[in-house]
Amino acid sequence: MMMPAVVRERDHCELAFGVLRALMVSYSLWGCSSGLEPSQLSETLQASAPEVERVLGYLAGEGLVCVEPGSGRARLTDRAADDLLC
């Protein structure tokens, strides 16, 4: 018998780690111009759009993520890529 899928809310730290991990994979696969839409991150991390946007704002404030105005597309900053991937 299949059990129903349980959706749980992730805390801020877990969600921030998931966003960084997804952006690191994106950077590794497609290079420095890569980026992910908030909707892609939301779907991948199974989190609500407002939660993802809040975390992106926090990570941008810390200098780890660049968020393009208008599209909201997020990518690692050069500094974050150097610190996290090298």
C-alpha angles and dihedrals in degrees: 000000000000118000118224115257112260116218114202130184115247120223121241095262095049091048092048090051091049092050092049091047092051092048091048091053090047091050092047093050102038107019136236096323093057122111143160131233117238088243090057091050091046092052094043094049095037091232132131119265094243090053092050092047091050091052092046089053091051093047091047089052089053090052095245100108136038116211115198113229112242100014096045089218109163131210138163117272116241090251093051092048090052093047097043104035106034 
